[in-house]
Each structure stands twice: as C-alpha cells, then as structure tokens.
C-alpha cells in the first residue's frame, strides 16, 4: 500500500474508533461487528437483500425459524397441524409482546401477509403458494394454500411479522417502494418481537441494537448491545479489527485471510456460503441498452451468451482475485443447497478462441459494445471481479464499460431494468433450489414468480418445471424437476454463473459465535468474554 493510501486508511480507522467510542461502556457485552455492506432499509417487507435480512431478523420474527443447525423449529408459532394438504393450522405463541408492549395476535399475522404481498416489495417469495391466511381466534391462524406446498415451513422463516397497531398508527401499512426512492415510517423505524431492538440507523455509518429483556425466548449468548458498522474499504476494515476497534469481521478481504489467521489475538471461523455470484444478461429486450448494436439484442442469441461465459477464466479469478476462497460454478446453486450436484456443477471451459468463433457465427466478428453494472461494496471483491471480466471480454472484441457503484444505488438501477448485464450474488435462504429458480429464472409475473428476474428471462421449459416443483410432495419427483430446471438454466446459458463464495469470519479470541452459511450472524448465538 502506498504511504498516501496507508495514511487515508489510518485516518478512516481513527474516525471509526472515535465513532465506536460513543457506544455504551459495558464493553464485555457490546458486540462491535463490521462488514462492507450497509442495509437498504428497515422495512421488513421491502427488500430481499441478505445484509438487510441479517440485521432485520434480530428485531423481526417469523412463525418458524432455523436452529443453529438449520433445522426448522417453532418461533412465533408453537405448533402447526396439516388439517389437509392445502390447509395448515398454526397455534400462535401466547404472551409475546412487540417491543412497545403491544400483544402479538393473529391480527398481526393476517396484516403482515397482506403487506408482504404488495408488488412494490421483493419479499413475496416467502409466502409463495399461500392463497389466504384466516384468523381462527386471537392465537390461531389457518394458512390456505392454492396447492400442497413442500417448502412452506422453510419459506415462512423470512415472513416477518409486523405490529398491525403500530403500522396503522404510523401510516405505514403500505410497503416502501425502494426502487422509486420512497421512504415511509417503517423504512426508518422498527417494531418487532425479536431478541434485539434496533435503536438507530445512520446509513453508511452504523446500526445500533439493544437486547430485548422481555423476549419470549432465552438468549444463548451474553450480548447486550450490538454496533454494526459498514466499512467499504478493505484496509480500513482489517485495520479496525487489528487495532481492536471492532470485535468481528464477516467480510474478509481475501488477500488478508492468511495474515489474520496467523495473528494469535484472532481466530478464524471457516465455512462455505450458500451464495452464487453470477452475471445476468438482458435476454428479453428487443434492443440492448447501452450497446452500439441497434434494432436487436445480441444476448437473445445463445451463442453470444456462451461466448461471454467461455471468455471468462474462472480459475484465474479464483486464484488471483479470490485467493482460493471461491468454487468456480456451473450451476446456479452452491453446495449445501438441495438440488446441487457436484457432477453437474461444472463451469464452462475457458476458451477465448472458441468464444471468438461463437461471436463470429452469431454475426459479431468484431464484437460489440456493452455496459456491465456491478456493486462495489456488496460481495467479496465484486468490483475487482468485474474489472477482470471487462479485460477478459476485451480479448474477444466485446468492449465493456464498467459501471461500479454502491449497492444501494446499483440495485435501484437493476430493479428498474436499467442495465444490459449486471453482476449479482444470490444466497439461498431456504436451502432449496426452488428459491433460486423461482426468484431469478422463472418468467416474471405480478406475484412471487420471477420477483428478482430483472434480466427478462422467459423459458417455458424452466417455467413448467418450477411450477410443478412448487406443489410436488414426492421427494424423488421434485428433485428430478429441480435437476431439469438447473440443467436447462446451465445449458441454455440463461445466466452466467461465476463462482460460489467461501466466507471465513475473523474475530477476537474472546468472541464465541456460530458460523452461518446463509451469511446471517446472530447475536443470540454470540458471547464475549
């Protein structure tokens, strides 16, 4: 690092330390956690964004939740009974209160269901297949399904329950429209039932949480306060850990992992993440935005998509940029997700000459121009990966302009279809491939189908398989449908998978926590000494 960059990093660290010093003095029970990405909103039904979900799950809860070993267990519901294949009765936990003391009842579940389905939000995937939620009494609700739903209990982990009374009182029954740059009361304030109360959010600076001593469950750790700090700069983030200004990092710069692993004051928790980094080319527009090709869309031709994928040297990215902390990908789901098969997860072989021939066969012997949209503070080495891809595509004549920016503005462009091709990462909250296929690959509808398909993919073979797997209860038949859809996505190059992330976390020796492959650290499982 140059002296100028080092001075800037140290100055930023000093500023960070000054900000963190304002945290409560009970240091032994204040967890200072840092990563590179900020949340997008505090509205629990607005944005299906992993960092946002990881923070929000501390304050908002679902009827079910994951245990420390990813098993489904009761949360705001204590019991569920399948009255029929399409009717499930949930008995709600009694005595639960929202953070303002308001009792939790069936009315809150019914209200939250109506809210999460609003089309301006991107969380509707978690209530997919639920036609109606009926109140039976104050502590009982019936879920009425359009058809049998094999993923119901996993999906509703992220169906967060809001207070109906609080929402209506604060005129926030309408979900925030993030892509339209809207704000509402819920996008800046929180009222949940969870183990922590979110007490403040200053965008790009910090989020503060305090323990909810009236929580219905027992905390397994001793954390009373949480200070989450998004630190975009890799050197500053690492310097904050090494200097003792933060206790835990969950976004490690790959180039620093070996050094942090060797530091006796620190420990590393190793683990894979069920997240796939991929490129999404615009397949459906009649003319490609930000391109010199007029009157048609090069990405509509499978040969062009194959050429772009074939021109990417994933092994070089893995070795030089990711420092081995990635698994080159051929499938859109990572190891640990139901539907992943190592034998199928074979990335397209790097072949620049073959890519040039494909482009020529498709009518682009001299390539063409395109813009690549990329976040620069969300995924591990996201901008560096995009820079490498720009250089690799240049070798086959594809002249790429890189538009790299903060995740908050990047995702607004993506959700407004203002891109010709973009890089995104997709974690699988349900640990089942249907979540990826239904969200990203299935044709977009006004409901949950294709709710994150911003590249206009529309493939009837995938659609048919996805629609069938949503209601197929025979495990073998359902897994066959998943396999078919994943192979079709791979072989038709509907997306361009790059790699699956490997995500070690670093922390002080006195921190004890549980590594989560869904990239959601939980303070309730964390202790400090």
Secondary structure, DSSP 8 states (H G I E B T S, - for coil): --HHHHHHHHHHHHHHHHHHTTS-S-GGGEEEEEES---S-S-TTT---HHHHHHHTTT---SEEE-TTS-EEESSEEEEEEEETTEEEEEE-TT-B-TTS-B--HHHHHHHHHHHT-TTSS-GGGGTTEEEEEEEETTEEEEEESS--TTHHHHGGG-----HHHHHHTT--S---GGGT---GGGT-----SSEEEEEEETTTEEEEEE-TT-SS--SS---EEEEEE---HHHHHHHHHTTS-SEESS--GGGHHHHHH-TTEEEE--EEEEEEEEEE--S-SS-TTSS--SS-GGGSHHHHHHHHHT--HHHIIIIISTT-EEE-SSSS-TTSBT--TTT-------HHHHHHHHHHTT-TT--EEEEEEESSSSTTHHHHHHHHHHHHHTTT-EEEEEEE-HHHHHHHHHTT--SEEEEEEE-TTSBHHHHIIIIIS---SSSTTTT-TT----HHHHHHHHHHTT---HHHHHHHHHHHHHHHHHTTSSEEEEEEE--EEEETTEE----TTS---GGG-EE-
